[in-house]
């Protein structure tokens, strides 16, 4: 089965594509937490950071300069180079 994934940047014709495979375990992986700079998104990510770190997992934090624009390419490259999985924190 193919899922439809929607790009929040405003695509008009979503591509039909399979989601990436999920890791069997987070053990040994680096988890990136990306705050998109919306109000209270950091509250969720702070809590998630605490839970993941308490399990002995490696967590790296990132933050977009503003929620109104896509993440800068340099930030995306940093995340892709240093993280195995990413959680993006949205709020409102």
PADRENLO-191587 format. One record per residue (C-alpha): x, y, z; residue in one letter; residue number from 0. Coordinates in pm, 1 decimal, padded with zeros to 6 digits, always signed. Example, Ala and Ser with C-alpha at 12.3 -4.5 7.8 and 13.67 -1.06 7.14 Angstrom:
REM PADRENLO-191587
SITE          u          v          w   resn   resi
SITE   +01230.0   -00450.0   +00780.0      A      0
SITE   +01367.0   -00106.0   +00714.0      S      1
//
This chain:
REM PADRENLO-191587
SITE          u          v          w   resn   resi
SITE   +00000.0   +00000.0   +00000.0      X      0
SITE   +00128.3   +00348.2   -00085.6      X      1
SITE   +00057.6   +00632.9   +00150.0      X      2
SITE   +00018.4   +00991.7   +00041.1      X      3
SITE   +00253.1   +01220.0   +00228.9      X      4
SITE   +00180.0   +01590.4   +00227.4      X      5
SITE   +00456.3   +01847.7   +00224.5      X      6
SITE   +00356.5   +02136.6   +00454.3      X      7
SITE   +00532.8   +02386.3   +00226.0      X      8
SITE   +00229.2   +02407.3   -00002.2      X      9
SITE   +00253.3   +02142.0   -00271.0      X     10
SITE   -00044.1   +02134.1   -00510.0      X     11
SITE   -00015.5   +01773.8   -00630.6      X     12
SITE   +00108.2   +01539.2   -00356.0      X     13
SITE   +00339.6   +01262.4   -00467.4      X     14
SITE   +00237.8   +00904.5   -00397.1      X     15
SITE   +00534.0   +00750.3   -00220.0      X     16
SITE   +00600.7   +00496.0   +00050.3      X     17
SITE   +00711.6   +00629.2   +00389.5      X     18
SITE   +01069.5   +00556.5   +00490.4      X     19
SITE   +01123.6   +00242.2   +00694.1      X     20
SITE   +01110.8   +00299.7   +01067.7      X     21
SITE   +01406.4   +00177.3   +01272.5      X     22
SITE   +01345.3   -00134.5   +01480.7      X     23
SITE   +01498.8   +00044.5   +01780.4      X     24
SITE   +01632.9   +00387.6   +01871.1      X     25
SITE   +01925.1   +00236.3   +02059.8      X     26
SITE   +02253.0   +00367.9   +01923.8      X     27
SITE   +02083.1   +00624.1   +01699.3      X     28
SITE   +02105.6   +01001.6   +01723.9      X     29
SITE   +01763.1   +01162.1   +01751.4      X     30
SITE   +01717.6   +01515.8   +01622.3      X     31
SITE   +01446.3   +01733.7   +01772.6      X     32
SITE   +01350.7   +02021.8   +01543.5      X     33
SITE   +01159.0   +02314.2   +01690.0      X     34
SITE   +00987.8   +02506.2   +01409.4      X     35
SITE   +00965.3   +02817.0   +01632.5      X     36
SITE   +00591.7   +02809.9   +01693.0      X     37
SITE   +00463.4   +02903.4   +02035.0      X     38
SITE   +00500.7   +02622.6   +02293.3      X     39
SITE   +00659.9   +02376.5   +02051.0      X     40
SITE   +00962.5   +02387.8   +02278.0      X     41
SITE   +00749.0   +02265.2   +02570.5      X     42
SITE   +00669.0   +01942.8   +02385.3      X     43
SITE   +01028.0   +01898.2   +02267.1      X     44
SITE   +01170.3   +01969.6   +02615.4      X     45
SITE   +00952.8   +01691.9   +02755.7      X     46
SITE   +01044.1   +01452.9   +02474.9      X     47
SITE   +01414.0   +01537.6   +02518.3      X     48
SITE   +01385.3   +01454.9   +02889.4      X     49
SITE   +01216.5   +01119.2   +02820.5      X     50
SITE   +01460.5   +01015.4   +02548.7      X     51
SITE   +01767.9   +01126.0   +02744.3      X     52
SITE   +01643.0   +00937.5   +03052.5      X     53
SITE   +01648.8   +00622.2   +02836.0      X     54
SITE   +02016.0   +00689.9   +02757.6      X     55
SITE   +01950.1   +00797.1   +02399.1      X     56
SITE   +02151.2   +01064.6   +02218.9      X     57
SITE   +01945.0   +01375.0   +02143.4      X     58
SITE   +02041.2   +01683.6   +01941.6      X     59
SITE   +01825.9   +01996.1   +01941.7      X     60
SITE   +01764.0   +02225.8   +01645.4      X     61
SITE   +01547.0   +02531.2   +01590.0      X     62
SITE   +01428.2   +02708.6   +01277.4      X     63
SITE   +01475.2   +03086.6   +01283.5      X     64
SITE   +01103.0   +03136.8   +01211.8      X     65
SITE   +00799.1   +02917.8   +01147.4      X     66
SITE   +00694.1   +03136.0   +00853.2      X     67
SITE   +00968.8   +03012.9   +00619.9      X     68
SITE   +01119.9   +02676.8   +00528.1      X     69
SITE   +01424.5   +02571.0   +00727.3      X     70
SITE   +01751.6   +02707.6   +00590.4      X     71
SITE   +01943.8   +02461.1   +00375.0      X     72
SITE   +02242.7   +02471.7   +00612.9      X     73
SITE   +02018.7   +02368.6   +00903.8      X     74
SITE   +01869.3   +02080.4   +00704.6      X     75
SITE   +02216.5   +01964.8   +00600.6      X     76
SITE   +02334.2   +01977.0   +00963.1      X     77
SITE   +02038.2   +01765.5   +01074.9      X     78
SITE   +02079.3   +01516.6   +00788.8      X     79
SITE   +02451.6   +01481.9   +00860.7      X     80
SITE   +02421.8   +01436.1   +01235.7      X     81
SITE   +02090.8   +01259.1   +01303.2      X     82
SITE   +01946.6   +00918.8   +01223.6      X     83
SITE   +01584.9   +01011.4   +01298.2      X     84
SITE   +01407.1   +01344.5   +01350.5      X     85
SITE   +01101.3   +01458.5   +01540.9      X     86
SITE   +00960.1   +01792.1   +01433.1      X     87
SITE   +00770.4   +01976.0   +01704.7      X     88
SITE   +00462.1   +02167.8   +01596.9      X     89
SITE   +00235.8   +02362.3   +01829.3      X     90
SITE   -00045.8   +02618.3   +01854.5      X     91
//
